[in-house]
């Protein structure tokens, strides 16, 4: 599932390029953020046959990152080239994740990677008042953007970023509307590259706790 307010205009080409054999959904309203606490992508959530969450959102790379093999050409946009250099430093653990997932598929609740409901709650993202208010501002921003009131949406996107700075889905959604590579714009004080450099690319995703 993709998280993208623009729907097929942005996410569609990635789905078409992957040529999946299963249904691919685009969550244009970011409902996954609200319901499950997703703050970055790709994330995986394990849900068993009874509808019970077995593992809350966590980095979920099924294979090698696409950025690893992307070449940086000499005539490439300089910001995009810098983004790719930084993206190549991001930590991925596909073997660890896929191995755990296969174990759970085979062994079910007997898998050592299956968490109890109490453990799931303990690992889930906290939802303080600031997070709830950030979600409200983000929803208002999306609503205004859909109605074509782009300038009116920006202050709400900015407030969502301020209240929930760890939520990359909020920031990336807004940045992508202002710049094709989520780069600097007059609308926002930050951009993808600046924020990743600030925290260190190796910290972009938390390490898998398995």
C-alpha positions in Angstrom: 0.0 0.0 0.0 1.2 3.5 -0.9 0.6 6.6 1.1 0.1 9.5 -1.3 -2.4 12.3 -1.5 -1.8 12.6 -5.2 -2.9 9.0 -5.8 -1.9 7.5 -9.2 -0.3 10.7 -10.3 2.7 10.0 -7.9 2.4 6.4 -6.7 1.1 4.9 -9.9 4.3 4.8 -11.8 6.0 2.9 -9.0 3.2 0.3 -8.9 3.3 -0.1 -12.7 7.1 -0.5 -12.7 6.9 -3.3 -10.1 4.2 -5.1 -12.0 2.7 -6.8 -8.9 0.5 -9.8 -9.1 -1.5 -8.7 -6.1 -3.9 -5.8 -5.6 -2.0 -2.5 -4.8 -3.8 0.1 -2.8 -3.1 3.9 -2.6 -4.0 5.4 0.8 -4.7 9.0 -0.3 -6.1 10.0 3.1 -3.2 8.6 5.1 -5.6 6.5 7.1 -2.7 4.0 7.8 -0.9 6.8 9.7 -3.9 7.5 11.9 -4.9 3.9 12.6 -1.5 2.1 13.0 1.0 4.9 13.8 3.0 4.6 10.5 5.5 7.4 10.4 7.7 6.3 7.5 7.7 4.0 4.5 8.3 1.2 3.8 6.7 -0.2 6.9 5.2 -3.6 7.6 2.5 -4.6 10.1 1.8 -8.2 10.9 -1.9 -9.1 11.3 -2.9 -12.7 11.9 -6.0 -14.6 10.5 -8.0 -13.4 13.5 -7.4 -9.8 12.7 -5.0 -9.4 15.7 -1.9 -7.3 15.3 1.2 -9.5 15.9 3.8 -6.8 15.2 3.2 -3.0 15.0 4.7 -0.9 12.2 8.5 -1.3 11.6 10.9 -0.9 8.7 10.0 -3.6 6.1 12.3 -4.0 3.2 11.6 -7.2 1.2 14.8 -7.0 -0.7 17.7 -4.7 -1.8 16.9 -1.0 -1.7 16.3 0.4 -5.2 18.7 3.3 -4.3 21.7 1.0 -4.0 21.9 0.3 -7.7 20.9 3.8 -9.0 23.7 5.5 -10.8 24.5 9.2 -10.3 25.0 10.7 -13.7 27.1 13.8 -14.3 24.2 15.7 -15.8 21.8 14.8 -13.0 20.1 17.5 -11.0 22.5 18.4 -8.2 20.0 18.2 -5.5 18.7 14.8 -6.7 22.3 13.5 -6.9 22.9 14.6 -3.3 19.7 12.9 -2.3 20.8 9.6 -3.9 24.2 9.8 -2.2 22.5 10.2 1.1 19.9 7.5 0.4 22.7 5.0 -0.3 23.8 5.4 3.3 20.4 4.4 4.8 20.5 1.2 6.8 18.4 -1.7 5.4 18.0 -5.1 6.9 16.0 -7.1 4.3 17.5 -10.5 5.1 16.7 -10.1 8.8 13.1 -9.0 8.1 12.2 -11.5 5.5 13.7 -14.3 7.5 11.5 -13.4 10.5 8.5 -13.0 8.3 8.9 -16.4 6.7 9.3 -17.9 10.2 6.0 -16.4 11.3 4.2 -17.5 8.1 5.4 -21.1 8.7 5.0 -21.3 12.5 2.3 -18.8 13.3 1.9 -17.9 17.0 4.7 -20.3 17.8 7.2 -18.1 16.0 9.6 -16.3 18.3 8.9 -13.2 16.2 5.2 -13.1 17.0 4.5 -10.7 19.9 1.8 -10.8 22.5 -0.9 -8.1 22.6 0.8 -6.6 25.6 4.2 -6.5 23.7 2.5 -4.9 20.7 1.0 -2.1 22.8 4.4 -1.6 24.5 6.1 -1.2 21.1 3.4 0.9 19.5 4.0 4.7 18.9 2.7 6.9 21.8 -0.2 9.2 21.0 0.1 12.3 23.2 -2.0 15.3 22.6 0.6 16.9 20.3 0.4 13.8 18.0 -3.4 14.0 17.9 -3.3 17.7 17.1 -0.7 17.1 14.4 -3.0 14.5 12.8 -5.8 17.0 12.8 -3.7 19.7 11.1 -2.5 17.1 8.6 -6.0 16.0 7.8 -7.1 19.7 7.4 -4.1 20.3 5.1 -5.0 17.4 2.9 -8.7 18.5 2.7 -7.7 22.0 1.7 -5.2 20.7 -0.9 -7.9 18.4 -2.4 -10.2 21.4 -2.8 -7.5 23.3 -4.6 -6.6 25.7 -1.8 -2.9 24.9 -1.9 -1.7 28.1 -0.1 -4.3 27.6 2.7 -3.1 24.0 3.2 0.6 25.0 3.7 0.2 26.4 7.3 -1.5 23.2 8.4 1.2 21.0 6.9 3.8 23.2 8.6 2.0 22.9 12.0 1.8 19.1 11.6 5.5 19.0 11.0 6.2 21.1 14.1 4.0 19.0 16.3 5.2 15.6 15.0 8.8 16.1 13.7 9.4 12.4 13.8 6.6 11.7 11.3 8.3 11.4 7.9 5.0 10.7 6.1 3.7 14.1 7.1 6.8 15.8 5.9 7.4 13.9 2.7 3.8 14.3 1.6 4.0 18.1 1.9 7.5 18.3 0.4 6.5 16.3 -2.6 3.7 18.7 -3.4 6.2 21.7 -3.3 9.2 20.1 -5.0 9.6 17.1 -7.4 12.5 15.7 -5.3 11.1 16.8 -1.9 13.7 19.6 -1.9 13.9 23.2 -0.6 10.9 25.4 -1.3 9.5 28.7 -0.1 6.7 26.9 1.6 8.7 24.9 4.1 11.6 25.5 6.4 13.0 22.0 5.8 13.4 19.4 3.0 14.3 15.7 2.8 18.0 16.0 2.4 18.5 18.6 5.1 16.5 16.7 7.7 18.2 13.4 6.9 21.6 14.9 7.1 20.6 16.4 10.5 19.8 13.1 12.0 22.2 11.0 10.0 21.1 8.7 7.2 21.9 5.6 9.3 19.2 6.7 11.8 16.5 7.3 9.2 14.9 3.9 10.1 15.2 2.5 13.6 17.0 -0.9 13.8 14.8 -3.9 13.7 14.1 -5.3 17.2 13.8 -9.0 16.4 
